[in-house]
Amino acid sequence: MPAAQPFVPAPRLAPSAELRTVHIGLLGCGTVGQNVLELLSRRRDIFADIGVKLEVCGVLVRDAARERDVPAGTPLTEDPGFLNECSIVVEALGGVEGPLALLLPILRSGRAVVTANKAMLAERWDALRGYAQAGQLYYESAVMAGTPIIGPMSTVLRASAFTRLQAVLNGTCAYILTQMEGGKPYAQALSEAQALGYAEDPPTLDVGGFDTAHKLAVLARFCADGDFPYSAVQIQGIENVTLDDVAAAKAVGERIKLVATLERVGGGWHASVAPTRLPETHPICTAGAGRNSMVYVGEECGELFFAGGGAGGLVTASAVVGDIMDCVLGFPGHVPLH
């Protein structure tokens, strides 16, 4: 038997080596979009190390004349025509039908899409699943922002039979409930969350549990059923949680969290989002203020814990740019269960 050969890493490209140009298009230039542009600029050298020069050929906005915090020379435009030139399109618009209409022609042409849009993924999976199966969709940032969870669930964790997960997936609700533990009424805590930019206006998507349900539906397609429907998630928000409820939980060593739960019940899967009392020592309760967290249980892998920043422009952008790196390296997107 011949001797094993040592691994030799690929040589770093010399500065004079010719780089392959990859054209990127960006839909939306809000907090996430601006941070994606900033991080792409910061990571220019890393892309060069893998032989790639990224060129942003257009950023679709509603008002191109509005001043934004973007790198000099960023091509802001109200005309989506530049999408015809892009090999990768990054979607940071939010919403469902609007971005879907722009992205479907890209996907039909065989090109790649990177998105953080959990609502679109959850509600229009019928239109997107085939492209996800083909590896054209990259969406690590759609759940828990920059904390990697979709990647592990779509790869190594599939070797272990999934049994259950519990997760806190919405920073706004986590903030409000923490403030209520300090004695602030729900309405005051919500108002502060909105003033800090944590909650949308109106805040129903967050406090009603719908944002968490979108994310849970996305996760369920990696560990339970590749066709898991968003409509199957039972949803209850935090609007009716009172200071008395919080105090009663605290009196017995518990805390109230808006918890997403996915578990097997009988012959099927049960998915729910609801305010839930957990022991103060539960990993979800000790993850830290403002952090998303998840306890994942598999028969072989046992209990795993994930925690990290679940919101914020730069945190989300880190996952978006990581997906772009995977795409230019030739790795497929996030493929759901078959």
C-alpha positions in Angstrom: 0.0 0.0 0.0 1.5 3.4 -1.0 2.2 5.8 1.9 -0.4 8.4 2.6 0.3 11.7 1.0 0.2 14.8 3.3 -2.5 17.4 2.6 -1.1 20.4 0.7 -3.3 23.5 0.7 -4.1 25.3 -2.5 -1.5 28.1 -3.1 -2.6 31.6 -2.3 -3.0 33.6 -5.5 -0.3 36.0 -6.3 -1.4 39.7 -6.4 -1.0 39.7 -10.1 -3.1 36.6 -10.7 -6.2 37.3 -12.8 -9.4 37.2 -10.7 -12.8 35.8 -11.9 -15.4 38.6 -11.8 -18.7 37.7 -10.2 -21.6 40.1 -10.6 -23.8 40.7 -7.6 -27.2 42.4 -7.5 -28.8 43.6 -4.2 -32.5 44.1 -3.7 -33.1 46.5 -0.9 -30.7 48.9 0.9 -32.1 49.2 4.4 -30.2 48.3 7.6 -29.3 44.8 6.3 -28.6 45.8 2.8 -26.3 48.6 3.8 -24.4 46.3 6.1 -24.0 43.7 3.4 -22.4 46.3 1.1 -20.1 47.3 3.9 -19.0 43.8 4.8 -18.5 42.9 1.1 -16.1 45.9 0.9 -14.3 44.8 4.1 -13.9 41.2 2.8 -12.6 42.1 -0.6 -9.2 40.5 0.1 -10.7 37.3 1.3 -12.7 36.9 -1.9 -9.4 37.7 -3.8 -7.7 34.9 -1.9 -10.2 32.4 -3.5 -9.8 33.9 -6.9 -12.9 36.1 -7.1 -13.5 39.8 -7.6 -17.1 40.8 -6.7 -18.7 43.5 -8.6 -22.0 45.0 -7.4 -23.8 45.9 -10.6 -26.9 47.3 -9.0 -28.8 48.0 -5.8 -32.6 48.2 -6.2 -34.1 50.9 -4.0 -37.4 52.9 -3.9 -35.7 56.3 -4.0 -32.3 56.4 -5.5 -31.8 60.1 -4.5 -32.1 59.3 -0.8 -28.8 59.5 1.0 -27.6 56.2 2.4 -24.5 54.9 4.3 -23.0 52.9 1.5 -19.5 52.6 -0.1 -18.6 55.3 -2.6 -19.7 54.5 -6.1 -22.5 52.1 -5.1 -24.9 51.9 -8.0 -28.3 52.7 -6.5 -31.2 52.5 -8.9 -35.0 52.2 -9.1 -34.8 50.1 -12.3 -34.4 46.3 -11.8 -33.0 45.9 -15.3 -29.5 45.3 -13.8 -30.7 41.9 -12.6 -30.1 40.5 -16.1 -26.4 41.0 -15.6 -26.1 39.3 -12.1 -25.0 35.7 -11.4 -25.9 36.1 -7.7 -28.9 38.1 -6.4 -29.1 39.1 -2.7 -32.6 39.8 -1.4 -33.0 42.1 1.6 -36.3 43.7 0.8 -38.7 41.9 3.2 -42.3 41.1 2.4 -43.5 38.2 0.3 -45.0 38.7 -3.1 -42.9 41.7 -4.2 -39.5 40.0 -3.7 -40.8 36.7 -5.0 -41.9 38.3 -8.3 -38.3 39.7 -8.7 -36.6 36.5 -7.7 -38.5 33.8 -9.6 -37.1 34.8 -13.0 -33.6 34.7 -11.5 -34.2 31.2 -10.2 -35.8 30.0 -13.4 -32.7 31.0 -15.2 -30.6 28.7 -13.0 -28.9 31.5 -11.0 -28.4 31.7 -7.3 -30.3 33.7 -4.7 -29.2 34.6 -1.2 -32.0 35.8 1.1 -32.8 36.5 4.8 -36.5 36.6 4.0 -38.1 34.0 6.4 -41.6 35.2 5.6 -41.3 34.6 1.9 -39.6 31.2 2.6 -42.3 30.2 5.0 -45.4 31.3 3.1 -44.4 30.6 -0.5 -42.5 27.4 -0.2 -44.7 26.0 -2.9 -42.9 28.3 -5.4 -39.4 28.0 -3.9 -38.9 24.4 -2.8 -37.8 23.0 -6.2 -35.1 25.7 -6.4 -34.0 24.9 -2.8 -33.7 21.2 -3.8 -31.6 22.2 -6.7 -29.2 24.1 -4.4 -29.9 27.6 -5.8 -31.3 29.1 -2.5 -28.9 30.2 0.3 -30.7 31.4 3.5 -28.6 30.9 6.6 -29.5 34.4 7.7 -33.3 33.7 7.6 -33.2 32.1 11.1 -31.1 33.4 14.1 -29.3 35.8 11.8 -25.5 35.3 12.1 -25.8 32.3 14.5 -25.3 29.2 12.2 -28.1 26.8 12.6 -29.5 26.1 9.1 -26.1 24.9 8.0 -25.6 22.3 10.7 -29.3 21.1 10.4 -29.0 20.7 6.6 -25.7 18.7 6.8 -24.1 16.9 9.8 -27.2 16.7 12.0 -29.0 14.7 9.5 -27.0 11.6 10.6 -28.9 11.8 13.9 -32.6 11.0 14.1 -34.3 14.3 15.2 -36.7 14.2 18.1 -37.3 17.7 19.4 -36.3 21.4 19.4 -37.2 24.4 21.5 -36.1 27.9 20.5 -36.3 31.6 21.2 -36.2 33.2 17.8 -37.5 36.7 18.2 -35.4 39.4 19.9 -38.3 41.8 20.3 -40.3 39.4 22.4 -37.2 38.5 24.4 -36.6 42.1 25.2 -40.2 42.9 26.2 -40.5 39.9 28.5 -37.2 40.7 30.1 -38.4 44.3 30.8 -41.6 42.9 32.3 -39.5 40.8 34.7 -38.1 44.2 35.9 -41.6 45.4 36.6 -42.5 47.3 33.4 -46.0 46.8 32.0 -46.3 45.2 28.6 -47.4 48.4 26.9 -44.4 50.4 28.3 -41.9 47.6 27.4 -43.3 47.4 23.8 -43.1 51.2 23.4 -39.5 51.1 24.5 -38.7 48.3 22.1 -40.2 50.3 19.3 -38.2 53.4 20.3 -35.0 51.4 20.2 -35.8 50.0 16.8 -36.4 46.4 18.0 -40.0 46.2 17.0 -41.8 47.0 13.8 -44.6 49.5 13.6 -47.2 48.0 13.8 -45.4 45.3 15.9 -47.9 42.5 15.2 -45.4 40.4 13.2 -43.1 40.2 16.3 -45.4 40.2 19.3 -48.1 38.1 17.6 -45.6 35.3 17.2 -45.7 35.3 13.4 -42.1 36.1 12.9 -41.1 33.2 15.2 -43.6 30.9 13.3 -42.0 31.8 10.0 -38.6 30.8 11.3 -39.9 27.6 12.8 -41.5 26.5 9.5 -38.2 27.1 7.8 -36.3 24.9 10.4 -38.9 22.2 10.3 -38.1 21.5 6.6 -34.5 20.4 7.6 -35.4 18.1 10.4 -39.0 17.0 10.2 -40.6 17.3 6.8 -39.2 18.9 3.6 -42.7 20.1 2.8 -43.7 21.3 6.3 -46.4 23.9 5.8 -46.4 27.3 7.6 -50.1 26.8 8.1 -49.4 23.9 10.4 -47.7 26.0 13.0 -50.0 26.9 16.0 -49.4 30.5 16.9 -49.9 32.4 20.2 -48.2 35.7 20.8 -47.2 37.6 24.0 -49.9 40.3 23.9 -51.8 38.8 26.8 -48.9 38.1 29.1 -49.3 40.2 32.3 -47.1 41.3 35.1 -49.0 38.9 37.3 -48.1 36.0 35.0 -44.4 37.0 35.0 -44.4 37.4 38.8 -46.2 34.0 39.3 -43.5 32.3 37.2 -40.7 34.1 39.0 -42.1 33.0 42.4 -41.5 29.3 41.5 -38.1 29.8 39.8 -39.4 30.1 36.3 -39.3 32.6 33.4 -41.7 33.2 30.6 -40.3 33.0 27.0 -41.9 33.0 23.6 -40.9 29.5 22.7 -41.0 27.8 19.3 -41.4 24.0 19.8 -41.2 21.2 17.2 -41.7 17.6 18.4 -43.2 14.3 17.3 -46.7 13.6 18.5 -48.2 10.3 17.5 -47.4 9.7 13.9 -46.8 13.3 12.9 -45.0 16.5 13.9 -46.4 19.2 16.1 -45.2 22.8 15.7 -46.2 25.6 18.0 -45.2 29.1 19.1 -46.5 30.2 22.5 -45.5 32.0 25.7 -44.0 29.2 27.8 -42.8 28.9 31.4 -39.3 27.4 31.7 -37.1 26.8 34.7 -34.6 29.6 35.3 -31.8 27.1 34.8 -33.0 26.0 31.3 -30.4 26.8 28.7 -32.8 29.1 26.8 -33.2 31.2 30.0 -29.5 31.5 30.6 -28.5 32.4 27.1 -28.3 36.1 27.8 -30.5 39.1 27.1 -31.2 39.8 23.5 -29.8 36.5 22.3 -31.6 33.9 20.2 -31.2 30.3 21.4 -32.1 26.8 20.5 -32.0 23.4 22.2 -31.9 20.7 19.5 -32.3 17.0 20.4 -31.4 14.0 18.3 -31.2 10.3 19.2 -27.5 9.9 18.4 -26.2 13.5 18.8 -28.0 14.1 22.1 -28.9 17.5 23.3 -27.2 20.4 21.5 -27.4 24.1 22.3 -27.0 27.1 19.9 -27.1 30.7 21.0 -26.0 34.1 19.6 -27.2 37.3 18.1 -30.5 36.8 16.4 -30.9 40.3 14.9 -29.0 43.4 13.8 -27.7 44.6 10.5 -24.1 43.5 10.7 -24.9 40.2 12.5 -27.4 39.3 9.7 -25.0 40.6 7.0 -22.3 38.2 8.3 -24.5 35.2 7.4 -25.5 36.7 4.1 -21.9 37.3 3.0 -21.0 33.8 4.3 -23.6 32.4 1.9 -22.2 34.5 -0.9 -18.8 32.9 -0.2 -20.2 29.4 -0.3 -21.9 30.2 -3.6 -18.8 31.5 -5.3 -16.8 28.5 -4.0 -19.3 26.2 -5.6 -21.1 24.8 -2.6 -24.8 24.3 -3.0 -27.4 26.2 -1.1 -29.4 24.9 1.8 -31.2 21.8 0.7 -34.3 20.7 2.7 -35.2 17.1 3.4 -36.2 15.1 0.4 
